[in-house]
Amino acid sequence: MKRIYVSSHIIHSIGYDPESKLLEIEFLSGDIYQYHNVPPILFLEILKTDILSITMHEWMCDLYQCKKLNL
């Protein structure tokens, strides 16, 4: 998935596929997570603001199916 590089204190890049509603976030730590069935509005909000924190990441993993990619 193609990701957009963002200026953030926690996120390196973000990608989103609207057809599958798959959100992919690469953190500055190098960890990459995919979140399934994410509404497009959440992707747009993350792009507009740096709202994703570790707490938000944990909340998203509770709300959406979350998978850490092993690279």
PDB file of N, CA, C, O and CB in Angstrom:
ATOM      1  N   MET A   1       0.849  -1.177   0.000  1.00  0.00           N
ATOM      2  CA  MET A   1       0.000   0.000   0.000  1.00  0.00           C
ATOM      3  C   MET A   1       0.893   1.237   0.000  1.00  0.00           C
ATOM      4  O   MET A   1       1.888   1.301   0.721  1.00  0.00           O
ATOM      5  CB  MET A   1      -0.965   0.000   1.225  1.00  0.00           C
ATOM      6  N   LYS A   2       0.526   2.202  -0.807  1.00  0.00           N
ATOM      7  CA  LYS A   2       1.249   3.465  -0.850  1.00  0.00           C
ATOM      8  C   LYS A   2       0.854   4.298   0.363  1.00  0.00           C
ATOM      9  O   LYS A   2      -0.332   4.477   0.645  1.00  0.00           O
ATOM     10  CB  LYS A   2       0.959   4.234  -2.174  1.00  0.00           C
ATOM     11  N   ARG A   3       1.849   4.804   1.075  1.00  0.00           N
ATOM     12  CA  ARG A   3       1.587   5.624   2.260  1.00  0.00           C
ATOM     13  C   ARG A   3       2.078   7.042   2.027  1.00  0.00           C
ATOM     14  O   ARG A   3       2.987   7.285   1.233  1.00  0.00           O
ATOM     15  CB  ARG A   3       2.263   5.019   3.511  1.00  0.00           C
ATOM     16  N   ILE A   4       1.452   7.973   2.741  1.00  0.00           N
ATOM     17  CA  ILE A   4       1.812   9.385   2.699  1.00  0.00           C
ATOM     18  C   ILE A   4       2.684   9.678   3.912  1.00  0.00           C
ATOM     19  O   ILE A   4       2.327   9.320   5.035  1.00  0.00           O
ATOM     20  CB  ILE A   4       0.540  10.305   2.675  1.00  0.00           C
ATOM     21  N   TYR A   5       3.815  10.321   3.695  1.00  0.00           N
ATOM     22  CA  TYR A   5       4.666  10.708   4.820  1.00  0.00           C
ATOM     23  C   TYR A   5       4.058  11.921   5.501  1.00  0.00           C
ATOM     24  O   TYR A   5       3.617  12.866   4.847  1.00  0.00           O
ATOM     25  CB  TYR A   5       6.119  11.009   4.352  1.00  0.00           C
ATOM     26  N   VAL A   6       4.042  11.879   6.831  1.00  0.00           N
ATOM     27  CA  VAL A   6       3.438  12.956   7.601  1.00  0.00           C
ATOM     28  C   VAL A   6       4.447  13.505   8.605  1.00  0.00           C
ATOM     29  O   VAL A   6       5.391  12.823   9.003  1.00  0.00           O
ATOM     30  CB  VAL A   6       2.166  12.463   8.323  1.00  0.00           C
ATOM     31  N   SER A   7       4.224  14.742   9.000  1.00  0.00           N
ATOM     32  CA  SER A   7       5.044  15.367  10.029  1.00  0.00           C
ATOM     33  C   SER A   7       4.352  15.136  11.365  1.00  0.00           C
ATOM     34  O   SER A   7       3.333  15.762  11.657  1.00  0.00           O
ATOM     35  CB  SER A   7       5.258  16.899   9.749  1.00  0.00           C
ATOM     36  N   SER A   8       4.894  14.254  12.160  1.00  0.00           N
ATOM     37  CA  SER A   8       4.257  13.863  13.405  1.00  0.00           C
ATOM     38  C   SER A   8       5.311  13.446  14.417  1.00  0.00           C
ATOM     39  O   SER A   8       6.419  13.049  14.055  1.00  0.00           O
ATOM     40  CB  SER A   8       3.255  12.727  13.170  1.00  0.00           C
ATOM     41  N   HIS A   9       4.951  13.543  15.684  1.00  0.00           N
ATOM     42  CA  HIS A   9       5.867  13.106  16.736  1.00  0.00           C
ATOM     43  C   HIS A   9       5.775  11.611  16.984  1.00  0.00           C
ATOM     44  O   HIS A   9       6.545  11.075  17.782  1.00  0.00           O
ATOM     45  CB  HIS A   9       5.582  13.855  18.021  1.00  0.00           C
ATOM     46  N   ILE A  10       4.845  10.917  16.314  1.00  0.00           N
ATOM     47  CA  ILE A  10       4.672   9.484  16.541  1.00  0.00           C
ATOM     48  C   ILE A  10       4.504   8.674  15.251  1.00  0.00           C
ATOM     49  O   ILE A  10       4.826   7.486  15.221  1.00  0.00           O
ATOM     50  CB  ILE A  10       3.480   9.260  17.427  1.00  0.00           C
ATOM     51  N   ILE A  11       3.998   9.313  14.180  1.00  0.00           N
ATOM     52  CA  ILE A  11       3.690   8.609  12.932  1.00  0.00           C
ATOM     53  C   ILE A  11       4.685   8.997  11.844  1.00  0.00           C
ATOM     54  O   ILE A  11       5.013  10.171  11.670  1.00  0.00           O
ATOM     55  CB  ILE A  11       2.249   8.919  12.473  1.00  0.00           C
ATOM     56  N   HIS A  12       5.158   7.990  11.118  1.00  0.00           N
ATOM     57  CA  HIS A  12       6.050   8.235   9.978  1.00  0.00           C
ATOM     58  C   HIS A  12       5.250   8.382   8.687  1.00  0.00           C
ATOM     59  O   HIS A  12       5.484   9.304   7.906  1.00  0.00           O
ATOM     60  CB  HIS A  12       7.076   7.093   9.839  1.00  0.00           C
ATOM     61  N   SER A  13       4.293   7.454   8.465  1.00  0.00           N
ATOM     62  CA  SER A  13       3.495   7.513   7.245  1.00  0.00           C
ATOM     63  C   SER A  13       2.147   6.837   7.462  1.00  0.00           C
ATOM     64  O   SER A  13       1.976   6.020   8.367  1.00  0.00           O
ATOM     65  CB  SER A  13       4.243   6.854   6.073  1.00  0.00           C
ATOM     66  N   ILE A  14       1.182   7.208   6.592  1.00  0.00           N
ATOM     67  CA  ILE A  14      -0.184   6.695   6.674  1.00  0.00           C
ATOM     68  C   ILE A  14      -0.664   6.350   5.268  1.00  0.00           C
ATOM     69  O   ILE A  14      -0.423   7.089   4.314  1.00  0.00           O
ATOM     70  CB  ILE A  14      -1.136   7.731   7.349  1.00  0.00           C
ATOM     71  N   GLY A  15      -1.341   5.224   5.161  1.00  0.00           N
ATOM     72  CA  GLY A  15      -1.958   4.843   3.896  1.00  0.00           C
ATOM     73  C   GLY A  15      -3.387   4.402   4.125  1.00  0.00           C
ATOM     74  O   GLY A  15      -3.739   3.955   5.216  1.00  0.00           O
ATOM     75  N   TYR A  16      -4.204   4.527   3.105  1.00  0.00           N
ATOM     76  CA  TYR A  16      -5.607   4.120   3.231  1.00  0.00           C
ATOM     77  C   TYR A  16      -6.121   3.636   1.884  1.00  0.00           C
ATOM     78  O   TYR A  16      -5.886   4.262   0.850  1.00  0.00           O
ATOM     79  CB  TYR A  16      -6.480   5.290   3.758  1.00  0.00           C
ATOM     80  N   ASP A  17      -6.827   2.511   1.915  1.00  0.00           N
ATOM     81  CA  ASP A  17      -7.498   1.993   0.724  1.00  0.00           C
ATOM     82  C   ASP A  17      -9.001   2.098   0.959  1.00  0.00           C
ATOM     83  O   ASP A  17      -9.552   1.330   1.748  1.00  0.00           O
ATOM     84  CB  ASP A  17      -7.068   0.507   0.415  1.00  0.00           C
ATOM     85  N   PRO A  18      -9.683   3.045   0.284  1.00  0.00           N
ATOM     86  CA  PRO A  18     -11.113   3.248   0.530  1.00  0.00           C
ATOM     87  C   PRO A  18     -11.985   2.061   0.132  1.00  0.00           C
ATOM     88  O   PRO A  18     -13.044   1.857   0.726  1.00  0.00           O
ATOM     89  CB  PRO A  18     -11.578   4.463  -0.207  1.00  0.00           C
ATOM     90  N   GLU A  19     -11.570   1.284  -0.844  1.00  0.00           N
ATOM     91  CA  GLU A  19     -12.378   0.138  -1.274  1.00  0.00           C
ATOM     92  C   GLU A  19     -12.442  -0.937  -0.198  1.00  0.00           C
ATOM     93  O   GLU A  19     -13.509  -1.489   0.072  1.00  0.00           O
ATOM     94  CB  GLU A  19     -11.815  -0.454  -2.563  1.00  0.00           C
ATOM     95  N   SER A  20     -11.298  -1.232   0.415  1.00  0.00           N
ATOM     96  CA  SER A  20     -11.268  -2.267   1.459  1.00  0.00           C
ATOM     97  C   SER A  20     -11.386  -1.679   2.861  1.00  0.00           C
ATOM     98  O   SER A  20     -11.499  -2.417   3.840  1.00  0.00           O
ATOM     99  CB  SER A  20      -9.984  -3.077   1.355  1.00  0.00           C
ATOM    100  N   LYS A  21     -11.359  -0.335   2.959  1.00  0.00           N
ATOM    101  CA  LYS A  21     -11.383   0.378   4.244  1.00  0.00           C
ATOM    102  C   LYS A  21     -10.230  -0.049   5.145  1.00  0.00           C
ATOM    103  O   LYS A  21     -10.386  -0.191   6.358  1.00  0.00           O
ATOM    104  CB  LYS A  21     -12.715   0.138   4.959  1.00  0.00           C
ATOM    105  N   LEU A  22      -9.072  -0.249   4.525  1.00  0.00           N
ATOM    106  CA  LEU A  22      -7.868  -0.662   5.236  1.00  0.00           C
ATOM    107  C   LEU A  22      -6.980   0.553   5.474  1.00  0.00           C
ATOM    108  O   LEU A  22      -6.563   1.231   4.534  1.00  0.00           O
ATOM    109  CB  LEU A  22      -7.105  -1.756   4.445  1.00  0.00           C
ATOM    110  N   LEU A  23      -6.700   0.813   6.740  1.00  0.00           N
ATOM    111  CA  LEU A  23      -5.819   1.904   7.154  1.00  0.00           C
ATOM    112  C   LEU A  23      -4.494   1.292   7.574  1.00  0.00           C
ATOM    113  O   LEU A  23      -4.470   0.315   8.323  1.00  0.00           O
ATOM    114  CB  LEU A  23      -6.450   2.752   8.318  1.00  0.00           C
ATOM    115  N   GLU A  24      -3.404   1.854   7.103  1.00  0.00           N
ATOM    116  CA  GLU A  24      -2.076   1.351   7.455  1.00  0.00           C
ATOM    117  C   GLU A  24      -1.259   2.510   7.999  1.00  0.00           C
ATOM    118  O   GLU A  24      -1.160   3.567   7.377  1.00  0.00           O
ATOM    119  CB  GLU A  24      -1.366   0.691   6.225  1.00  0.00           C
ATOM    120  N   ILE A  25      -0.675   2.293   9.176  1.00  0.00           N
ATOM    121  CA  ILE A  25       0.125   3.328   9.819  1.00  0.00           C
ATOM    122  C   ILE A  25       1.499   2.782  10.150  1.00  0.00           C
ATOM    123  O   ILE A  25       1.643   1.729  10.771  1.00  0.00           O
ATOM    124  CB  ILE A  25      -0.568   3.851  11.090  1.00  0.00           C
ATOM    125  N   GLU A  26       2.511   3.532   9.714  1.00  0.00           N
ATOM    126  CA  GLU A  26       3.892   3.221  10.079  1.00  0.00           C
ATOM    127  C   GLU A  26       4.309   4.230  11.138  1.00  0.00           C
ATOM    128  O   GLU A  26       4.292   5.439  10.907  1.00  0.00           O
ATOM    129  CB  GLU A  26       4.857   3.263   8.826  1.00  0.00           C
ATOM    130  N   PHE A  27       4.680   3.718  12.294  1.00  0.00           N
ATOM    131  CA  PHE A  27       5.105   4.565  13.387  1.00  0.00           C
ATOM    132  C   PHE A  27       6.599   4.857  13.277  1.00  0.00           C
ATOM    133  O   PHE A  27       7.325   4.137  12.590  1.00  0.00           O
ATOM    134  CB  PHE A  27       4.780   3.910  14.732  1.00  0.00           C
ATOM    135  N   LEU A  28       7.051   5.894  13.940  1.00  0.00           N
ATOM    136  CA  LEU A  28       8.475   6.251  13.919  1.00  0.00           C
ATOM    137  C   LEU A  28       9.341   5.125  14.478  1.00  0.00           C
ATOM    138  O   LEU A  28      10.523   5.024  14.150  1.00  0.00           O
ATOM    139  CB  LEU A  28       8.713   7.537  14.718  1.00  0.00           C
ATOM    140  N   SER A  29       8.758   4.291  15.310  1.00  0.00           N
ATOM    141  CA  SER A  29       9.492   3.148  15.873  1.00  0.00           C
ATOM    142  C   SER A  29       9.810   2.103  14.814  1.00  0.00           C
ATOM    143  O   SER A  29      10.649   1.228  15.029  1.00  0.00           O
ATOM    144  CB  SER A  29       8.688   2.505  17.000  1.00  0.00           C
ATOM    145  N   GLY A  30       9.130   2.197  13.653  1.00  0.00           N
ATOM    146  CA  GLY A  30       9.303   1.211  12.593  1.00  0.00           C
ATOM    147  C   GLY A  30       8.172   0.195  12.550  1.00  0.00           C
ATOM    148  O   GLY A  30       8.031  -0.540  11.572  1.00  0.00           O
ATOM    149  N   ASP A  31       7.361   0.149  13.612  1.00  0.00           N
ATOM    150  CA  ASP A  31       6.208  -0.758  13.627  1.00  0.00           C
ATOM    151  C   ASP A  31       5.173  -0.301  12.611  1.00  0.00           C
ATOM    152  O   ASP A  31       4.919   0.895  12.461  1.00  0.00           O
ATOM    153  CB  ASP A  31       5.579  -0.830  15.039  1.00  0.00           C
ATOM    154  N   ILE A  32       4.579  -1.265  11.915  1.00  0.00           N
ATOM    155  CA  ILE A  32       3.527  -0.985  10.949  1.00  0.00           C
ATOM    156  C   ILE A  32       2.292  -1.771  11.357  1.00  0.00           C
ATOM    157  O   ILE A  32       2.349  -2.980  11.579  1.00  0.00           O
ATOM    158  CB  ILE A  32       3.972  -1.345   9.497  1.00  0.00           C
ATOM    159  N   TYR A  33       1.165  -1.052  11.450  1.00  0.00           N
ATOM    160  CA  TYR A  33      -0.102  -1.672  11.813  1.00  0.00           C
ATOM    161  C   TYR A  33      -1.126  -1.437  10.717  1.00  0.00           C
ATOM    162  O   TYR A  33      -1.163  -0.381  10.085  1.00  0.00           O
ATOM    163  CB  TYR A  33      -0.616  -1.125  13.156  1.00  0.00           C
ATOM    164  N   GLN A  34      -1.955  -2.451  10.510  1.00  0.00           N
ATOM    165  CA  GLN A  34      -3.098  -2.326   9.618  1.00  0.00           C
ATOM    166  C   GLN A  34      -4.363  -2.416  10.455  1.00  0.00           C
ATOM    167  O   GLN A  34      -4.479  -3.256  11.348  1.00  0.00           O
ATOM    168  CB  GLN A  34      -3.078  -3.422   8.507  1.00  0.00           C
ATOM    169  N   TYR A  35      -5.307  -1.537  10.151  1.00  0.00           N
ATOM    170  CA  TYR A  35      -6.591  -1.497  10.837  1.00  0.00           C
ATOM    171  C   TYR A  35      -7.668  -1.740   9.780  1.00  0.00           C
ATOM    172  O   TYR A  35      -7.692  -1.071   8.746  1.00  0.00           O
ATOM    173  CB  TYR A  35      -6.810  -0.122  11.590  1.00  0.00           C
ATOM    174  N   HIS A  36      -8.557  -2.697  10.043  1.00  0.00           N
ATOM    175  CA  HIS A  36      -9.550  -3.112   9.058  1.00  0.00           C
ATOM    176  C   HIS A  36     -10.906  -2.461   9.313  1.00  0.00           C
ATOM    177  O   HIS A  36     -11.281  -2.208  10.458  1.00  0.00           O
ATOM    178  CB  HIS A  36      -9.693  -4.627   9.065  1.00  0.00           C
ATOM    179  N   ASN A  37     -11.635  -2.193   8.231  1.00  0.00           N
ATOM    180  CA  ASN A  37     -12.989  -1.611   8.262  1.00  0.00           C
ATOM    181  C   ASN A  37     -13.023  -0.222   8.901  1.00  0.00           C
ATOM    182  O   ASN A  37     -13.954   0.111   9.634  1.00  0.00           O
ATOM    183  CB  ASN A  37     -13.931  -2.534   9.018  1.00  0.00           C
ATOM    184  N   VAL A  38     -12.014   0.569   8.619  1.00  0.00           N
ATOM    185  CA  VAL A  38     -11.930   1.932   9.147  1.00  0.00           C
ATOM    186  C   VAL A  38     -12.682   2.874   8.210  1.00  0.00           C
ATOM    187  O   VAL A  38     -12.432   2.871   7.004  1.00  0.00           O
ATOM    188  CB  VAL A  38     -10.441   2.383   9.309  1.00  0.00           C
ATOM    189  N   PRO A  39     -13.600   3.680   8.746  1.00  0.00           N
ATOM    190  CA  PRO A  39     -14.328   4.620   7.892  1.00  0.00           C
ATOM    191  C   PRO A  39     -13.396   5.698   7.333  1.00  0.00           C
ATOM    192  O   PRO A  39     -12.444   6.099   8.002  1.00  0.00           O
ATOM    193  CB  PRO A  39     -15.476   5.272   8.678  1.00  0.00           C
ATOM    194  N   PRO A  40     -13.661   6.163   6.122  1.00  0.00           N
ATOM    195  CA  PRO A  40     -12.798   7.171   5.496  1.00  0.00           C
ATOM    196  C   PRO A  40     -12.634   8.437   6.332  1.00  0.00           C
ATOM    197  O   PRO A  40     -11.583   9.076   6.280  1.00  0.00           O
ATOM    198  CB  PRO A  40     -13.350   7.539   4.149  1.00  0.00           C
ATOM    199  N   ILE A  41     -13.647   8.805   7.094  1.00  0.00           N
ATOM    200  CA  ILE A  41     -13.570  10.035   7.880  1.00  0.00           C
ATOM    201  C   ILE A  41     -12.452   9.957   8.921  1.00  0.00           C
ATOM    202  O   ILE A  41     -11.815  10.969   9.216  1.00  0.00           O
ATOM    203  CB  ILE A  41     -14.913  10.309   8.567  1.00  0.00           C
ATOM    204  N   LEU A  42     -12.208   8.781   9.475  1.00  0.00           N
ATOM    205  CA  LEU A  42     -11.141   8.635  10.463  1.00  0.00           C
ATOM    206  C   LEU A  42      -9.778   8.851   9.806  1.00  0.00           C
ATOM    207  O   LEU A  42      -8.901   9.498  10.380  1.00  0.00           O
ATOM    208  CB  LEU A  42     -11.203   7.243  11.129  1.00  0.00           C
ATOM    209  N   PHE A  43      -9.606   8.310   8.608  1.00  0.00           N
ATOM    210  CA  PHE A  43      -8.362   8.532   7.866  1.00  0.00           C
ATOM    211  C   PHE A  43      -8.151  10.025   7.625  1.00  0.00           C
ATOM    212  O   PHE A  43      -7.050  10.538   7.824  1.00  0.00           O
ATOM    213  CB  PHE A  43      -8.383   7.767   6.520  1.00  0.00           C
ATOM    214  N   LEU A  44      -9.193  10.713   7.201  1.00  0.00           N
ATOM    215  CA  LEU A  44      -9.082  12.152   6.939  1.00  0.00           C
ATOM    216  C   LEU A  44      -8.768  12.937   8.207  1.00  0.00           C
ATOM    217  O   LEU A  44      -7.995  13.894   8.163  1.00  0.00           O
ATOM    218  CB  LEU A  44     -10.372  12.675   6.316  1.00  0.00           C
ATOM    219  N   GLU A  45      -9.353  12.547   9.330  1.00  0.00           N
ATOM    220  CA  GLU A  45      -9.078  13.227  10.595  1.00  0.00           C
ATOM    221  C   GLU A  45      -7.629  13.032  11.030  1.00  0.00           C
ATOM    222  O   GLU A  45      -6.998  13.960  11.535  1.00  0.00           O
ATOM    223  CB  GLU A  45     -10.022  12.720  11.684  1.00  0.00           C
ATOM    224  N   ILE A  46      -7.108  11.834  10.835  1.00  0.00           N
ATOM    225  CA  ILE A  46      -5.709  11.570  11.189  1.00  0.00           C
ATOM    226  C   ILE A  46      -4.778  12.405  10.317  1.00  0.00           C
ATOM    227  O   ILE A  46      -3.758  12.903  10.795  1.00  0.00           O
ATOM    228  CB  ILE A  46      -5.380  10.066  11.037  1.00  0.00           C
ATOM    229  N   LEU A  47      -5.124  12.559   9.038  1.00  0.00           N
ATOM    230  CA  LEU A  47      -4.304  13.383   8.145  1.00  0.00           C
ATOM    231  C   LEU A  47      -4.349  14.859   8.546  1.00  0.00           C
ATOM    232  O   LEU A  47      -3.335  15.553   8.477  1.00  0.00           O
ATOM    233  CB  LEU A  47      -4.774  13.221   6.693  1.00  0.00           C
ATOM    234  N   LYS A  48      -5.521  15.337   8.963  1.00  0.00           N
ATOM    235  CA  LYS A  48      -5.678  16.748   9.302  1.00  0.00           C
ATOM    236  C   LYS A  48      -4.955  17.118  10.596  1.00  0.00           C
ATOM    237  O   LYS A  48      -4.384  18.202  10.709  1.00  0.00           O
ATOM    238  CB  LYS A  48      -7.148  17.089   9.422  1.00  0.00           C
ATOM    239  N   THR A  49      -4.986  16.226  11.548  1.00  0.00           N
ATOM    240  CA  THR A  49      -4.402  16.517  12.848  1.00  0.00           C
ATOM    241  C   THR A  49      -3.556  15.344  13.301  1.00  0.00           C
ATOM    242  O   THR A  49      -3.693  14.232  12.793  1.00  0.00           O
ATOM    243  CB  THR A  49      -5.493  16.830  13.884  1.00  0.00           C
ATOM    244  N   ASP A  50      -2.706  15.592  14.231  1.00  0.00           N
ATOM    245  CA  ASP A  50      -1.867  14.536  14.792  1.00  0.00           C
ATOM    246  C   ASP A  50      -2.584  13.951  16.006  1.00  0.00           C
ATOM    247  O   ASP A  50      -2.100  14.046  17.134  1.00  0.00           O
ATOM    248  CB  ASP A  50      -0.447  15.081  15.181  1.00  0.00           C
ATOM    249  N   ILE A  51      -3.760  13.338  15.755  1.00  0.00           N
ATOM    250  CA  ILE A  51      -4.559  12.857  16.874  1.00  0.00           C
ATOM    251  C   ILE A  51      -4.156  11.474  17.345  1.00  0.00           C
ATOM    252  O   ILE A  51      -4.551  11.059  18.434  1.00  0.00           O
ATOM    253  CB  ILE A  51      -6.001  12.849  16.498  1.00  0.00           C
ATOM    254  N   LEU A  52      -3.386  10.755  16.557  1.00  0.00           N
ATOM    255  CA  LEU A  52      -3.079   9.382  16.934  1.00  0.00           C
ATOM    256  C   LEU A  52      -1.965   9.355  17.966  1.00  0.00           C
ATOM    257  O   LEU A  52      -0.841   9.783  17.701  1.00  0.00           O
ATOM    258  CB  LEU A  52      -2.688   8.556  15.703  1.00  0.00           C
ATOM    259  N   SER A  53      -2.283   8.860  19.112  1.00  0.00           N
ATOM    260  CA  SER A  53      -1.310   8.675  20.171  1.00  0.00           C
ATOM    261  C   SER A  53      -1.275   7.187  20.485  1.00  0.00           C
ATOM    262  O   SER A  53      -2.016   6.408  19.885  1.00  0.00           O
ATOM    263  CB  SER A  53      -1.661   9.530  21.443  1.00  0.00           C
ATOM    264  N   ILE A  54      -0.437   6.795  21.399  1.00  0.00           N
ATOM    265  CA  ILE A  54      -0.401   5.387  21.794  1.00  0.00           C
ATOM    266  C   ILE A  54      -1.762   4.971  22.349  1.00  0.00           C
ATOM    267  O   ILE A  54      -2.236   3.871  22.065  1.00  0.00           O
ATOM    268  CB  ILE A  54       0.715   5.138  22.845  1.00  0.00           C
ATOM    269  N   THR A  55      -2.393   5.843  23.136  1.00  0.00           N
ATOM    270  CA  THR A  55      -3.717   5.540  23.680  1.00  0.00           C
ATOM    271  C   THR A  55      -4.732   5.363  22.561  1.00  0.00           C
ATOM    272  O   THR A  55      -5.546   4.441  22.606  1.00  0.00           O
ATOM    273  CB  THR A  55      -4.174   6.648  24.637  1.00  0.00           C
ATOM    274  N   MET A  56      -4.693   6.238  21.554  1.00  0.00           N
ATOM    275  CA  MET A  56      -5.606   6.137  20.422  1.00  0.00           C
ATOM    276  C   MET A  56      -5.348   4.851  19.646  1.00  0.00           C
ATOM    277  O   MET A  56      -6.288   4.194  19.199  1.00  0.00           O
ATOM    278  CB  MET A  56      -5.462   7.358  19.499  1.00  0.00           C
ATOM    279  N   HIS A  57      -4.084   4.491  19.486  1.00  0.00           N
ATOM    280  CA  HIS A  57      -3.726   3.251  18.794  1.00  0.00           C
ATOM    281  C   HIS A  57      -4.354   2.058  19.520  1.00  0.00           C
ATOM    282  O   HIS A  57      -4.927   1.178  18.877  1.00  0.00           O
ATOM    283  CB  HIS A  57      -2.177   3.090  18.711  1.00  0.00           C
ATOM    284  N   GLU A  58      -4.252   2.021  20.855  1.00  0.00           N
ATOM    285  CA  GLU A  58      -4.835   0.925  21.628  1.00  0.00           C
ATOM    286  C   GLU A  58      -6.351   0.911  21.481  1.00  0.00           C
ATOM    287  O   GLU A  58      -6.956  -0.154  21.355  1.00  0.00           O
ATOM    288  CB  GLU A  58      -4.446   1.044  23.112  1.00  0.00           C
ATOM    289  N   TRP A  59      -6.970   2.097  21.495  1.00  0.00           N
ATOM    290  CA  TRP A  59      -8.419   2.205  21.324  1.00  0.00           C
ATOM    291  C   TRP A  59      -8.824   1.698  19.943  1.00  0.00           C
ATOM    292  O   TRP A  59      -9.819   0.986  19.805  1.00  0.00           O
ATOM    293  CB  TRP A  59      -8.885   3.668  21.519  1.00  0.00           C
ATOM    294  N   MET A  60      -8.051   2.066  18.921  1.00  0.00           N
ATOM    295  CA  MET A  60      -8.361   1.624  17.559  1.00  0.00           C
ATOM    296  C   MET A  60      -8.234   0.112  17.441  1.00  0.00           C
ATOM    297  O   MET A  60      -9.020  -0.521  16.736  1.00  0.00           O
ATOM    298  CB  MET A  60      -7.438   2.313  16.543  1.00  0.00           C
ATOM    299  N   CYS A  61      -7.244  -0.478  18.128  1.00  0.00           N
ATOM    300  CA  CYS A  61      -7.087  -1.934  18.093  1.00  0.00           C
ATOM    301  C   CYS A  61      -8.263  -2.633  18.774  1.00  0.00           C
ATOM    302  O   CYS A  61      -8.614  -3.757  18.416  1.00  0.00           O
ATOM    303  CB  CYS A  61      -5.771  -2.346  18.766  1.00  0.00           C
ATOM    304  N   ASP A  62      -8.869  -1.963  19.757  1.00  0.00           N
ATOM    305  CA  ASP A  62     -10.059  -2.521  20.393  1.00  0.00           C
ATOM    306  C   ASP A  62     -11.287  -2.389  19.490  1.00  0.00           C
ATOM    307  O   ASP A  62     -12.150  -3.266  19.480  1.00  0.00           O
ATOM    308  CB  ASP A  62     -10.316  -1.829  21.733  1.00  0.00           C
ATOM    309  N   LEU A  63     -11.361  -1.308  18.743  1.00  0.00           N
ATOM    310  CA  LEU A  63     -12.531  -1.003  17.930  1.00  0.00           C
ATOM    311  C   LEU A  63     -12.483  -1.650  16.541  1.00  0.00           C
ATOM    312  O   LEU A  63     -13.503  -2.104  16.023  1.00  0.00           O
ATOM    313  CB  LEU A  63     -12.669   0.489  17.786  1.00  0.00           C
ATOM    314  N   TYR A  64     -11.295  -1.685  15.953  1.00  0.00           N
ATOM    315  CA  TYR A  64     -11.115  -2.225  14.603  1.00  0.00           C
ATOM    316  C   TYR A  64     -10.140  -3.395  14.679  1.00  0.00           C
ATOM    317  O   TYR A  64      -9.245  -3.414  15.524  1.00  0.00           O
ATOM    318  CB  TYR A  64     -10.596  -1.125  13.611  1.00  0.00           C
ATOM    319  N   GLN A  65     -10.320  -4.363  13.796  1.00  0.00           N
ATOM    320  CA  GLN A  65      -9.375  -5.464  13.740  1.00  0.00           C
ATOM    321  C   GLN A  65      -8.004  -4.870  13.416  1.00  0.00           C
ATOM    322  O   GLN A  65      -7.849  -4.134  12.441  1.00  0.00           O
ATOM    323  CB  GLN A  65      -9.807  -6.546  12.676  1.00  0.00           C
ATOM    324  N   CYS A  66      -7.033  -5.195  14.232  1.00  0.00           N
ATOM    325  CA  CYS A  66      -5.709  -4.601  14.133  1.00  0.00           C
ATOM    326  C   CYS A  66      -4.676  -5.702  13.938  1.00  0.00           C
ATOM    327  O   CYS A  66      -4.722  -6.738  14.602  1.00  0.00           O
ATOM    328  CB  CYS A  66      -5.384  -3.758  15.390  1.00  0.00           C
ATOM    329  N   LYS A  67      -3.744  -5.466  13.021  1.00  0.00           N
ATOM    330  CA  LYS A  67      -2.717  -6.470  12.740  1.00  0.00           C
ATOM    331  C   LYS A  67      -1.376  -5.783  12.609  1.00  0.00           C
ATOM    332  O   LYS A  67      -1.231  -4.829  11.844  1.00  0.00           O
ATOM    333  CB  LYS A  67      -3.047  -7.270  11.454  1.00  0.00           C
ATOM    334  N   LYS A  68      -0.393  -6.263  13.354  1.00  0.00           N
ATOM    335  CA  LYS A  68       0.968  -5.752  13.227  1.00  0.00           C
ATOM    336  C   LYS A  68       1.657  -6.533  12.112  1.00  0.00           C
ATOM    337  O   LYS A  68       1.651  -7.764  12.106  1.00  0.00           O
ATOM    338  CB  LYS A  68       1.758  -5.874  14.582  1.00  0.00           C
ATOM    339  N   LEU A  69       2.247  -5.806  11.174  1.00  0.00           N
ATOM    340  CA  LEU A  69       2.944  -6.459  10.068  1.00  0.00           C
ATOM    341  C   LEU A  69       4.356  -6.816  10.504  1.00  0.00           C
ATOM    342  O   LEU A  69       5.040  -6.017  11.143  1.00  0.00           O
ATOM    343  CB  LEU A  69       2.973  -5.550   8.812  1.00  0.00           C
ATOM    344  N   ASN A  70       4.777  -7.997  10.160  1.00  0.00           N
ATOM    345  CA  ASN A  70       6.147  -8.442  10.424  1.00  0.00           C
ATOM    346  C   ASN A  70       6.962  -8.245   9.162  1.00  0.00           C
ATOM    347  O   ASN A  70       6.700  -8.874   8.137  1.00  0.00           O
ATOM    348  CB  ASN A  70       6.188  -9.933  10.888  1.00  0.00           C
ATOM    349  N   LEU A  71       7.939  -7.380   9.241  1.00  0.00           N
ATOM    350  CA  LEU A  71       8.763  -7.139   8.048  1.00  0.00           C
ATOM    351  C   LEU A  71      10.133  -7.719   8.227  1.00  0.00           C
ATOM    352  O   LEU A  71      10.969  -7.616   7.330  1.00  0.00           O
ATOM    353  CB  LEU A  71       8.868  -5.649   7.745  1.00  0.00           C
TER     354      LEU A  71
END
